[in-house]
Amino acid sequence: MTVRYLLALSRPRFWLYLAGPVLVGAVFGADRPEELLSASLLALFVYFLVPANVFLYGINDVYDREIDRENPKKEDREARFEGQRAVPIAVTVCAVVPLTFFPLLPAGAWPWLAAFLLLGAAYSAPPARFKTTPLLDSVSNGLYFTPGAAAYVALAGSQPPVLAIAGGWLWTMGMHTFSAIPDIEPDRAAGIETTATLLGESRTYAYCVACWTLAALCFGAFDARLGALFLVYPVFTLAVALTDLDVSRAYWWFPALNTVVGALFTVGGLWLLVSP
């Protein structure tokens, strides 16, 4: 029962939000296809597939316990934390696991792992609790980019290009803020301030469009096809904003959309890796 609860808590629908960037970072950081089978990459992928999600969402659920009493998502799609002692223990274990990776990874990857752990904790836990501070809640979600950066460094031995970091970070900012739109009313009822509650629904759509358009421009600087691929996000957002489509329903389509875009992004990297 405890394992089943922890798996539900880890949001299986969103597992690839952390593990997917590992694959993307790897294919663009590798020089040879065989590097994709390295022990360091396997360790990163396995960690960010499940344990990292237990860490991230476990902290979130512990400190959102009172807020989540009013959150309808906890009724059927997500697990509701009710004081289970196994959660803090699991979170602590999952926070310590990355320390065992340090001997496998170049020193340049360590700051990215540290950034994931620090931002992951600070997002939900006091005193920082970035999730209740407009703009910082959005910016701090660059933590979803850090697994990809760590994987890139693990194989390339150098840091990702600045424009790739900017594009990835902006993408995560848009993703986080869009996901906060369905929570605007519950958050306001609970007295929580976020970028979405500050801007309101219509201006939050505009903010997401701006973040994702800038992300597309950053990736387009490397390859116009990558930029075009990422334009699907601002187009999708405009479609939701300008029609009667329920944003709460559209929010649950993003795992599928992100999987398709991530797969195409990864396949593009693989094509560049194996092409003569």
C-alpha positions in Angstrom: 0.0 0.0 0.0 2.8 2.4 0.8 4.6 1.8 -2.5 1.3 2.3 -4.4 0.7 5.6 -2.5 4.2 6.9 -3.2 3.8 6.0 -6.9 0.6 8.0 -7.0 2.2 10.8 -5.1 5.0 11.0 -7.7 2.5 11.9 -10.5 3.1 9.1 -13.1 1.6 11.3 -15.8 4.4 13.8 -15.3 7.4 11.4 -14.9 8.8 12.3 -18.3 8.8 16.0 -17.3 12.1 15.2 -15.5 13.3 12.0 -17.2 12.6 13.4 -20.7 15.1 16.2 -20.5 17.7 13.6 -19.5 17.3 12.0 -22.9 17.3 15.3 -24.8 20.4 16.5 -23.0 22.1 13.2 -23.7 21.5 13.0 -27.4 22.8 16.5 -27.9 25.7 16.1 -25.6 26.9 12.7 -27.0 29.7 12.5 -29.6 29.0 8.8 -30.4 25.9 6.7 -30.2 27.5 4.2 -27.8 27.8 7.0 -25.2 24.1 6.8 -24.7 24.6 3.5 -22.9 26.9 4.9 -20.3 26.4 4.1 -16.6 26.1 7.8 -15.7 23.3 8.4 -18.1 21.4 5.3 -17.0 21.7 6.4 -13.4 20.4 9.9 -14.2 17.5 8.6 -16.2 16.4 6.1 -13.6 16.7 8.7 -10.8 14.7 11.4 -12.6 12.1 9.0 -13.8 10.7 8.1 -10.3 12.8 9.0 -7.2 13.2 12.6 -8.2 9.4 12.9 -8.6 8.9 11.4 -5.2 11.3 14.0 -3.8 9.7 16.9 -5.7 6.0 16.2 -5.2 6.5 14.7 -1.7 7.8 18.0 -0.4 5.0 19.8 -2.3 2.3 17.6 -0.8 3.6 17.8 2.8 3.7 21.6 2.8 0.4 22.0 0.8 -1.6 19.7 3.1 -4.0 22.3 4.2 -4.3 23.9 0.8 -5.0 20.6 -0.9 -8.1 20.0 1.2 -9.8 22.4 -1.2 -8.1 21.2 -4.4 -10.4 19.1 -6.6 -7.4 17.5 -8.4 -6.6 15.6 -5.2 -10.0 13.8 -5.4 -9.2 11.5 -8.4 -6.0 12.4 -10.3 -3.5 12.8 -7.5 -2.8 11.4 -4.1 -3.8 13.5 -1.0 -1.2 13.7 1.8 -2.8 13.0 5.2 0.3 12.8 7.4 1.7 9.4 6.2 5.1 9.0 7.9 6.5 7.2 4.9 6.5 10.4 2.9 9.1 12.4 4.7 11.3 9.3 4.9 11.0 8.7 1.2 11.7 12.3 0.4 14.9 12.3 2.4 16.1 9.1 0.8 15.4 10.4 -2.7 17.2 13.7 -1.8 20.3 11.7 -0.8 20.5 9.4 -3.8 22.0 12.0 -6.2 25.0 12.3 -3.9 26.0 8.8 -5.0 26.2 10.0 -8.6 29.0 12.4 -8.0 31.8 9.8 -8.7 30.1 9.0 -12.0 29.7 12.5 -13.3 32.1 15.3 -14.3 32.3 18.2 -11.8 30.4 20.4 -14.2 27.3 18.4 -13.7 27.3 18.7 -9.9 25.8 22.3 -9.8 22.9 21.2 -11.9 22.1 18.3 -9.5 22.5 20.7 -6.6 20.2 23.3 -8.3 17.5 20.6 -8.8 17.6 19.7 -5.1 17.7 23.3 -3.8 15.0 24.6 -6.1 12.9 21.5 -5.7 12.9 22.0 -1.9 12.7 25.8 -1.9 9.7 25.8 -4.3 7.5 24.2 -1.7 9.2 24.4 1.7 9.5 27.5 3.9 11.1 29.9 4.4 11.6 30.4 0.7 8.4 28.7 -0.6 8.8 30.1 -4.1 5.4 28.7 -5.1 3.7 31.5 -3.1 5.7 34.3 -4.6 4.7 35.7 -8.0 7.3 35.4 -10.7 9.7 33.4 -8.5 7.2 30.5 -8.7 7.6 30.6 -12.4 11.4 31.2 -12.6 12.2 28.6 -10.0 10.6 25.9 -12.2 13.8 26.0 -14.3 14.5 23.0 -12.0 12.8 20.9 -14.7 15.6 21.9 -17.1 18.4 20.9 -14.7 18.2 17.1 -15.5 18.8 17.7 -19.1 21.7 20.0 -18.4 23.3 17.4 -16.1 22.9 14.7 -18.8 24.5 17.0 -21.4 27.5 17.8 -19.2 27.8 14.1 -18.3 28.4 13.2 -21.9 29.8 16.4 -23.5 32.1 17.3 -20.6 31.2 21.0 -21.1 28.2 23.2 -20.3 25.2 23.5 -22.6 25.1 26.6 -24.9 23.7 29.7 -23.2 20.8 30.0 -25.7 19.9 26.3 -25.0 19.8 27.1 -21.2 17.7 30.2 -21.8 15.3 28.3 -24.2 14.9 25.4 -21.8 14.4 27.7 -18.8 11.8 29.8 -20.6 10.0 26.7 -21.7 9.7 25.5 -18.0 8.5 28.9 -16.9 5.6 28.8 -19.5 4.8 25.3 -18.6 4.6 26.0 -14.9 2.5 29.1 -15.3 0.0 27.5 -17.7 -0.5 24.6 -15.2 -1.3 27.2 -12.5 -4.3 28.6 -14.5 -6.8 25.9 -13.3 -5.7 26.6 -9.7 -6.4 30.4 -9.8 -9.7 30.3 -8.0 -8.6 27.6 -5.4 -5.4 29.5 -4.8 -7.2 32.8 -4.3 -9.7 31.1 -1.9 -6.7 29.8 0.1 -5.0 33.2 0.1 -2.1 32.0 -2.1 -0.3 34.4 -4.4 1.1 33.1 -7.7 2.1 34.5 -11.0 -1.3 33.3 -12.3 -3.4 34.8 -9.4 -1.5 38.1 -9.8 -2.0 38.4 -13.6 -5.4 36.8 -13.9 -6.4 34.3 -16.5 -6.2 36.4 -19.7 -2.8 38.0 -18.9 -1.4 34.6 -17.7 -2.2 33.3 -21.2 -0.2 36.2 -22.6 2.7 35.5 -20.2 2.8 31.9 -21.3 2.7 32.8 -25.0 5.6 35.2 -24.4 7.7 32.6 -22.6 7.1 29.9 -25.2 7.7 32.3 -28.1 11.0 33.4 -26.7 11.9 29.7 -26.0 11.2 28.9 -29.7 13.4 31.8 -30.8 16.3 30.5 -28.6 16.0 27.0 -30.1 15.5 28.4 -33.6 18.9 30.1 -33.3 20.4 26.5 -33.5 18.0 25.1 -36.1 14.9 26.7 -37.6 13.1 23.3 -37.4 13.6 23.2 -33.6 12.2 26.7 -33.3 9.2 25.7 -35.4 8.6 22.6 -33.3 8.4 24.7 -30.1 5.9 27.2 -31.7 3.3 24.5 -31.0 3.1 25.8 -27.4 2.2 29.4 -28.0 -0.2 28.3 -30.8 -1.9 25.8 -28.4 -2.1 28.4 -25.7 -3.8 30.9 -28.0 -6.2 28.2 -29.1 -7.2 27.6 -25.5 -7.4 31.3 -24.7 -9.5 32.3 -27.7 -12.0 29.4 -27.7 -14.4 27.9 -25.2 -12.0 25.0 -24.4 -11.9 24.3 -20.7 -8.3 25.1 -19.5 -8.7 22.5 -16.7 -9.2 19.9 -19.4 -6.5 21.3 -21.7 -4.0 21.1 -18.8 -4.3 17.3 -18.7 -3.4 17.1 -22.4 0.1 18.5 -21.8 1.7 15.2 -20.8 0.8 13.8 -24.3 1.8 17.0 -26.1 5.1 17.2 -24.2 5.8 13.5 -25.0 5.3 14.1 -28.7 7.4 17.2 -28.8 10.1 15.7 -26.6 10.2 12.6 -28.8 10.6 14.6 -32.0 13.3 16.8 -30.3 15.1 13.6 -29.2 14.8 12.0 -32.6 16.2 15.1 -34.2 19.2 15.0 -31.9 19.7 11.3 -32.7 19.6 12.0 -36.4 22.3 14.6 -36.0 24.3 12.2 -33.9 24.3 9.3 -36.4 24.3 11.2 -39.6 27.7 11.3 -41.5 
